[in-house]
Structures are given as structure tokens and as C-alpha cells.
Amino acid sequence: MLGQRKVDATPANHFRSERISVVNGRYFFSTREGTLEGPFFSKQDAEREVSRFIARHECARNISEYKVLR
């Protein structure tokens, strides 16, 4: 069932753009913070680094949450 609860935000359209882009023949990926990471030689290299980037940030978040709980 798809419905809106009182506590839900108002409906909005969310658009997902391609994270990987090519600049002067080199591949980059964009982050939520608005930065371009790269350059990489291939799209596959950039995609692999996206996964590593996300994993590093999740690890850092988990470490900081652990320190707060101690």
C-alpha cells in the first residue's frame, strides 16, 4: 500500500543522475557533497572506487558512532 501519513513530508519528485561522468577522456564520480573524485582511466575503475568510497565513509561513520557510545 502506498499512502502518505501525517508525519510524512510532502510529496516530491526525486531525480537520480548518473554518478559517473567523463571530463577530457577521464572518468570521475560525484559525491553528495558536490565533489568530483578522480580521475580514473576507465568507467569500471570509477565504479569500483565509488564502492570503496562508500565503504570508507560507512566505516568512518561506524567508528564515530562507536566512540560516541563509549
Biopython code that builds the backbone (N, CA, C, O; Angstrom):
import numpy as np
from Bio.PDB.StructureBuilder import StructureBuilder

atoms = [
    (1, "MET", "N", (0.843, -1.177, 0.000)),
    (1, "MET", "CA", (0.000, 0.000, 0.000)),
    (1, "MET", "C", (0.886, 1.236, 0.000)),
    (1, "MET", "O", (1.784, 1.372, 0.831)),
    (2, "LEU", "N", (0.630, 2.107, -0.914)),
    (2, "LEU", "CA", (1.352, 3.366, -0.959)),
    (2, "LEU", "C", (0.415, 4.470, -0.507)),
    (2, "LEU", "O", (-0.605, 4.730, -1.146)),
    (3, "GLY", "N", (0.753, 5.100, 0.565)),
    (3, "GLY", "CA", (-0.055, 6.195, 1.077)),
    (3, "GLY", "C", (0.822, 7.153, 1.844)),
    (3, "GLY", "O", (1.986, 6.868, 2.127)),
    (4, "GLN", "N", (0.250, 8.293, 2.176)),
    (4, "GLN", "CA", (1.016, 9.292, 2.908)),
    (4, "GLN", "C", (0.458, 9.410, 4.310)),
    (4, "GLN", "O", (-0.750, 9.547, 4.508)),
    (5, "ARG", "N", (1.361, 9.353, 5.287)),
    (5, "ARG", "CA", (0.975, 9.542, 6.672)),
    (5, "ARG", "C", (1.094, 11.017, 7.017)),
    (5, "ARG", "O", (1.717, 11.782, 6.282)),
    (6, "LYS", "N", (0.500, 11.417, 8.132)),
    (6, "LYS", "CA", (0.585, 12.818, 8.558)),
    (6, "LYS", "C", (2.029, 13.257, 8.775)),
    (6, "LYS", "O", (2.377, 14.407, 8.510)),
    (7, "VAL", "N", (2.869, 12.342, 9.256)),
    (7, "VAL", "CA", (4.253, 12.701, 9.570)),
    (7, "VAL", "C", (5.163, 12.683, 8.349)),
    (7, "VAL", "O", (6.301, 13.146, 8.420)),
    (8, "ASP", "N", (4.676, 12.155, 7.231)),
    (8, "ASP", "CA", (5.486, 12.132, 6.014)),
    (8, "ASP", "C", (5.633, 13.535, 5.442)),
    (8, "ASP", "O", (4.737, 14.373, 5.544)),
    (9, "ALA", "N", (6.782, 13.757, 4.845)),
    (9, "ALA", "CA", (6.999, 15.041, 4.162)),
    (9, "ALA", "C", (6.064, 15.129, 2.960)),
    (9, "ALA", "O", (5.541, 14.120, 2.487)),
    (10, "THR", "N", (5.868, 16.326, 2.487)),
    (10, "THR", "CA", (5.020, 16.496, 1.313)),
    (10, "THR", "C", (5.633, 15.770, 0.131)),
    (10, "THR", "O", (6.854, 15.636, 0.048)),
    (11, "PRO", "N", (4.798, 15.300, -0.783)),
    (11, "PRO", "CA", (5.330, 14.565, -1.939)),
    (11, "PRO", "C", (6.299, 15.421, -2.745)),
    (11, "PRO", "O", (6.117, 16.631, -2.882)),
    (12, "ALA", "N", (7.319, 14.779, -3.267)),
    (12, "ALA", "CA", (8.310, 15.491, -4.075)),
    (12, "ALA", "C", (8.853, 14.539, -5.125)),
    (12, "ALA", "O", (8.846, 13.321, -4.948)),
    (13, "ASN", "N", (9.313, 15.104, -6.199)),
    (13, "ASN", "CA", (9.965, 14.309, -7.233)),
    (13, "ASN", "C", (11.453, 14.268, -6.946)),
    (13, "ASN", "O", (12.076, 15.304, -6.713)),
    (14, "HIS", "N", (12.019, 13.079, -6.962)),
    (14, "HIS", "CA", (13.449, 12.906, -6.749)),
    (14, "HIS", "C", (14.052, 12.348, -8.024)),
    (14, "HIS", "O", (13.593, 11.332, -8.547)),
    (15, "PHE", "N", (15.064, 13.003, -8.511)),
    (15, "PHE", "CA", (15.715, 12.578, -9.739)),
    (15, "PHE", "C", (17.118, 12.101, -9.420)),
    (15, "PHE", "O", (17.854, 12.762, -8.688)),
    (16, "ARG", "N", (17.482, 10.968, -9.961)),
    (16, "ARG", "CA", (18.816, 10.412, -9.758)),
    (16, "ARG", "C", (19.587, 10.595, -11.051)),
    (16, "ARG", "O", (19.166, 10.131, -12.111)),
    (17, "SER", "N", (20.692, 11.258, -10.957)),
    (17, "SER", "CA", (21.514, 11.441, -12.147)),
    (17, "SER", "C", (22.659, 10.436, -12.119)),
    (17, "SER", "O", (22.951, 9.826, -11.090)),
    (18, "GLU", "N", (23.283, 10.284, -13.244)),
    (18, "GLU", "CA", (24.419, 9.367, -13.345)),
    (18, "GLU", "C", (25.557, 9.881, -12.474)),
    (18, "GLU", "O", (25.921, 11.054, -12.556)),
    (19, "ARG", "N", (26.109, 9.025, -11.657)),
    (19, "ARG", "CA", (27.188, 9.412, -10.744)),
    (19, "ARG", "C", (28.524, 9.522, -11.464)),
    (19, "ARG", "O", (29.386, 10.298, -11.051)),
    (20, "ILE", "N", (28.705, 8.756, -12.534)),
    (20, "ILE", "CA", (29.967, 8.738, -13.276)),
    (20, "ILE", "C", (29.886, 9.728, -14.432)),
    (20, "ILE", "O", (28.899, 9.756, -15.167)),
    (21, "SER", "N", (30.930, 10.540, -14.588)),
    (21, "SER", "CA", (30.984, 11.476, -15.713)),
    (21, "SER", "C", (32.369, 11.409, -16.355)),
    (21, "SER", "O", (33.335, 10.943, -15.750)),
    (22, "VAL", "N", (32.438, 11.887, -17.592)),
    (22, "VAL", "CA", (33.696, 11.888, -18.342)),
    (22, "VAL", "C", (34.094, 13.335, -18.594)),
    (22, "VAL", "O", (33.301, 14.128, -19.103)),
    (23, "VAL", "N", (35.324, 13.672, -18.233)),
    (23, "VAL", "CA", (35.872, 15.006, -18.467)),
    (23, "VAL", "C", (37.230, 14.821, -19.132)),
    (23, "VAL", "O", (38.138, 14.224, -18.555)),
    (24, "ASN", "N", (37.360, 15.335, -20.342)),
    (24, "ASN", "CA", (38.610, 15.217, -21.102)),
    (24, "ASN", "C", (39.118, 13.773, -21.190)),
    (24, "ASN", "O", (40.316, 13.517, -21.068)),
    (25, "GLY", "N", (38.200, 12.847, -21.401)),
    (25, "GLY", "CA", (38.580, 11.453, -21.570)),
    (25, "GLY", "C", (38.891, 10.700, -20.288)),
    (25, "GLY", "O", (39.270, 9.530, -20.345)),
    (26, "ARG", "N", (38.742, 11.332, -19.146)),
    (26, "ARG", "CA", (38.974, 10.688, -17.852)),
    (26, "ARG", "C", (37.641, 10.586, -17.116)),
    (26, "ARG", "O", (36.750, 11.414, -17.304)),
    (27, "TYR", "N", (37.518, 9.571, -16.286)),
    (27, "TYR", "CA", (36.269, 9.313, -15.571)),
    (27, "TYR", "C", (36.349, 9.831, -14.142)),
    (27, "TYR", "O", (37.375, 9.710, -13.473)),
    (28, "PHE", "N", (35.240, 10.412, -13.691)),
    (28, "PHE", "CA", (35.108, 10.950, -12.344)),
    (28, "PHE", "C", (33.772, 10.483, -11.781)),
    (28, "PHE", "O", (32.861, 10.135, -12.534)),
    (29, "PHE", "N", (33.658, 10.476, -10.452)),
    (29, "PHE", "CA", (32.333, 10.280, -9.866)),
    (29, "PHE", "C", (32.046, 11.432, -8.925)),
    (29, "PHE", "O", (32.945, 11.988, -8.294)),
    (30, "SER", "N", (30.768, 11.776, -8.845)),
    (30, "SER", "CA", (30.353, 12.887, -7.996)),
    (30, "SER", "C", (29.847, 12.346, -6.665)),
    (30, "SER", "O", (29.291, 11.250, -6.593)),
    (31, "THR", "N", (30.049, 13.132, -5.618)),
    (31, "THR", "CA", (29.610, 12.754, -4.278)),
    (31, "THR", "C", (28.427, 13.612, -3.873)),
    (31, "THR", "O", (28.128, 14.614, -4.524)),
    (32, "ARG", "N", (27.757, 13.224, -2.804)),
    (32, "ARG", "CA", (26.648, 14.031, -2.276)),
    (32, "ARG", "C", (27.127, 15.413, -1.853)),
    (32, "ARG", "O", (26.370, 16.384, -1.874)),
    (33, "GLU", "N", (28.386, 15.482, -1.472)),
    (33, "GLU", "CA", (28.948, 16.764, -1.026)),
    (33, "GLU", "C", (29.250, 17.692, -2.196)),
    (33, "GLU", "O", (29.645, 18.841, -1.999)),
    (34, "GLY", "N", (29.065, 17.192, -3.410)),
    (34, "GLY", "CA", (29.274, 18.019, -4.591)),
    (34, "GLY", "C", (30.697, 18.012, -5.117)),
    (34, "GLY", "O", (31.068, 18.882, -5.905)),
    (35, "THR", "N", (31.500, 17.047, -4.696)),
    (35, "THR", "CA", (32.873, 16.971, -5.193)),
    (35, "THR", "C", (32.970, 15.959, -6.324)),
    (35, "THR", "O", (32.151, 15.045, -6.427)),
    (36, "LEU", "N", (33.971, 16.128, -7.163)),
    (36, "LEU", "CA", (34.284, 15.147, -8.198)),
    (36, "LEU", "C", (35.522, 14.392, -7.757)),
    (36, "LEU", "O", (36.555, 14.999, -7.475)),
    (37, "GLU", "N", (35.427, 13.081, -7.695)),
    (37, "GLU", "CA", (36.548, 12.232, -7.299)),
    (37, "GLU", "C", (37.128, 11.590, -8.548)),
    (37, "GLU", "O", (36.383, 11.088, -9.390)),
    (38, "GLY", "N", (38.425, 11.601, -8.674)),
    (38, "GLY", "CA", (39.074, 11.012, -9.835)),
    (38, "GLY", "C", (40.334, 11.788, -10.138)),
    (38, "GLY", "O", (40.792, 12.551, -9.287)),
    (39, "PRO", "N", (40.896, 11.632, -11.275)),
    (39, "PRO", "CA", (40.399, 10.935, -12.462)),
    (39, "PRO", "C", (40.722, 9.440, -12.430)),
    (39, "PRO", "O", (41.639, 8.993, -11.740)),
    (40, "PHE", "N", (39.938, 8.687, -13.200)),
    (40, "PHE", "CA", (40.142, 7.255, -13.377)),
    (40, "PHE", "C", (40.252, 6.978, -14.868)),
    (40, "PHE", "O", (39.690, 7.711, -15.681)),
    (41, "PHE", "N", (40.969, 5.931, -15.225)),
    (41, "PHE", "CA", (41.212, 5.620, -16.631)),
    (41, "PHE", "C", (40.022, 4.967, -17.317)),
    (41, "PHE", "O", (39.866, 5.090, -18.532)),
    (42, "SER", "N", (39.176, 4.269, -16.551)),
    (42, "SER", "CA", (38.025, 3.606, -17.163)),
    (42, "SER", "C", (36.795, 3.783, -16.282)),
    (42, "SER", "O", (36.898, 4.123, -15.103)),
    (43, "LYS", "N", (35.635, 3.547, -16.878)),
    (43, "LYS", "CA", (34.388, 3.629, -16.125)),
    (43, "LYS", "C", (34.365, 2.559, -15.040)),
    (43, "LYS", "O", (33.859, 2.793, -13.943)),
    (44, "GLN", "N", (34.910, 1.389, -15.346)),
    (44, "GLN", "CA", (34.957, 0.308, -14.358)),
    (44, "GLN", "C", (35.809, 0.703, -13.151)),
    (44, "GLN", "O", (35.457, 0.396, -12.012)),
    (45, "ASP", "N", (36.930, 1.384, -13.403)),
    (45, "ASP", "CA", (37.767, 1.867, -12.293)),
    (45, "ASP", "C", (36.981, 2.850, -11.428)),
    (45, "ASP", "O", (37.030, 2.779, -10.200)),
    (46, "ALA", "N", (36.265, 3.758, -12.063)),
    (46, "ALA", "CA", (35.480, 4.749, -11.324)),
    (46, "ALA", "C", (34.381, 4.068, -10.516)),
    (46, "ALA", "O", (34.161, 4.423, -9.358)),
    (47, "GLU", "N", (33.689, 3.099, -11.107)),
    (47, "GLU", "CA", (32.633, 2.379, -10.390)),
    (47, "GLU", "C", (33.193, 1.626, -9.189)),
    (47, "GLU", "O", (32.571, 1.594, -8.127)),
    (48, "ARG", "N", (34.356, 1.025, -9.355)),
    (48, "ARG", "CA", (34.998, 0.316, -8.246)),
    (48, "ARG", "C", (35.337, 1.299, -7.124)),
    (48, "ARG", "O", (35.157, 0.987, -5.946)),
    (49, "GLU", "N", (35.822, 2.474, -7.486)),
    (49, "GLU", "CA", (36.181, 3.470, -6.478)),
    (49, "GLU", "C", (34.953, 4.054, -5.790)),
    (49, "GLU", "O", (35.032, 4.454, -4.629)),
    (50, "VAL", "N", (33.817, 4.109, -6.489)),
    (50, "VAL", "CA", (32.570, 4.537, -5.840)),
    (50, "VAL", "C", (32.270, 3.591, -4.683)),
    (50, "VAL", "O", (31.960, 4.036, -3.578)),
    (51, "SER", "N", (32.361, 2.294, -4.935)),
    (51, "SER", "CA", (32.102, 1.302, -3.881)),
    (51, "SER", "C", (33.077, 1.454, -2.725)),
    (51, "SER", "O", (32.681, 1.386, -1.561)),
    (52, "ARG", "N", (34.333, 1.657, -3.036)),
    (52, "ARG", "CA", (35.343, 1.841, -1.978)),
    (52, "ARG", "C", (35.096, 3.126, -1.193)),
    (52, "ARG", "O", (35.241, 3.146, 0.029)),
    (53, "PHE", "N", (34.725, 4.194, -1.888)),
    (53, "PHE", "CA", (34.430, 5.478, -1.255)),
    (53, "PHE", "C", (33.284, 5.318, -0.255)),
    (53, "PHE", "O", (33.374, 5.778, 0.883)),
    (54, "ILE", "N", (32.209, 4.662, -0.691)),
    (54, "ILE", "CA", (31.052, 4.452, 0.182)),
    (54, "ILE", "C", (31.443, 3.595, 1.380)),
    (54, "ILE", "O", (31.054, 3.898, 2.508)),
    (55, "ALA", "N", (32.200, 2.537, 1.151)),
    (55, "ALA", "CA", (32.631, 1.661, 2.249)),
    (55, "ALA", "C", (33.476, 2.419, 3.265)),
    (55, "ALA", "O", (33.300, 2.238, 4.470)),
    (56, "ARG", "N", (34.397, 3.271, 2.793)),
    (56, "ARG", "CA", (35.233, 4.063, 3.708)),
    (56, "ARG", "C", (34.377, 4.992, 4.555)),
    (56, "ARG", "O", (34.597, 5.115, 5.760)),
    (57, "HIS", "N", (33.407, 5.644, 3.934)),
    (57, "HIS", "CA", (32.566, 6.583, 4.674)),
    (57, "HIS", "C", (31.650, 5.869, 5.661)),
    (57, "HIS", "O", (31.400, 6.386, 6.750)),
    (58, "GLU", "N", (31.148, 4.696, 5.302)),
    (58, "GLU", "CA", (30.346, 3.918, 6.246)),
    (58, "GLU", "C", (31.198, 3.459, 7.421)),
    (58, "GLU", "O", (30.744, 3.485, 8.565)),
    (59, "CYS", "N", (32.418, 3.044, 7.150)),
    (59, "CYS", "CA", (33.334, 2.619, 8.210)),
    (59, "CYS", "C", (33.636, 3.786, 9.150)),
    (59, "CYS", "O", (33.614, 3.628, 10.371)),
    (60, "ALA", "N", (33.914, 4.943, 8.584)),
    (60, "ALA", "CA", (34.206, 6.127, 9.399)),
    (60, "ALA", "C", (33.000, 6.509, 10.253)),
    (60, "ALA", "O", (33.154, 6.887, 11.414)),
    (61, "ARG", "N", (31.809, 6.411, 9.685)),
    (61, "ARG", "CA", (30.596, 6.728, 10.443)),
    (61, "ARG", "C", (30.422, 5.742, 11.594)),
    (61, "ARG", "O", (30.088, 6.138, 12.711)),
    (62, "ASN", "N", (30.648, 4.462, 11.321)),
    (62, "ASN", "CA", (30.517, 3.448, 12.374)),
    (62, "ASN", "C", (31.522, 3.672, 13.492)),
    (62, "ASN", "O", (31.193, 3.502, 14.666)),
    (63, "ILE", "N", (32.746, 4.053, 13.137)),
    (63, "ILE", "CA", (33.770, 4.327, 14.151)),
    (63, "ILE", "C", (33.362, 5.521, 14.997)),
    (63, "ILE", "O", (33.484, 5.480, 16.221)),
    (64, "SER", "N", (32.878, 6.588, 14.363)),
    (64, "SER", "CA", (32.495, 7.780, 15.126)),
    (64, "SER", "C", (31.289, 7.492, 16.011)),
    (64, "SER", "O", (31.213, 8.011, 17.125)),
    (65, "GLU", "N", (30.343, 6.676, 15.541)),
    (65, "GLU", "CA", (29.197, 6.308, 16.375)),
    (65, "GLU", "C", (29.646, 5.451, 17.551)),
    (65, "GLU", "O", (29.119, 5.592, 18.655)),
    (66, "TYR", "N", (30.607, 4.569, 17.330)),
    (66, "TYR", "CA", (31.129, 3.721, 18.398)),
    (66, "TYR", "C", (31.786, 4.578, 19.476)),
    (66, "TYR", "O", (31.592, 4.333, 20.666)),
    (67, "LYS", "N", (32.564, 5.583, 19.064)),
    (67, "LYS", "CA", (33.246, 6.449, 20.030)),
    (67, "LYS", "C", (32.240, 7.238, 20.851)),
    (67, "LYS", "O", (32.465, 7.482, 22.036)),
    (68, "VAL", "N", (31.133, 7.641, 20.236)),
    (68, "VAL", "CA", (30.107, 8.397, 20.955)),
    (68, "VAL", "C", (29.441, 7.517, 22.006)),
    (68, "VAL", "O", (29.111, 7.989, 23.094)),
    (69, "LEU", "N", (29.245, 6.253, 21.690)),
    (69, "LEU", "CA", (28.574, 5.339, 22.613)),
    (69, "LEU", "C", (29.448, 4.936, 23.790)),
    (69, "LEU", "O", (28.924, 4.498, 24.814)),
    (70, "ARG", "N", (30.748, 5.068, 23.677)),
    (70, "ARG", "CA", (31.654, 4.643, 24.754)),
    (70, "ARG", "C", (31.669, 5.597, 25.879)),
    (70, "ARG", "O", (32.380, 5.383, 26.861)),
]
sb = StructureBuilder()
sb.init_structure("model")
sb.init_model(0)
sb.init_chain("A")
sb.init_seg("    ")
for serial, (resi, resn, name, xyz) in enumerate(atoms, 1):
    if name == "N":
        sb.init_residue(resn, " ", resi, " ")
    sb.init_atom(name, np.array(xyz, "f"), 0.0, 1.0, " ", f" {name:<3s}", serial, name[0])
structure = sb.get_structure()
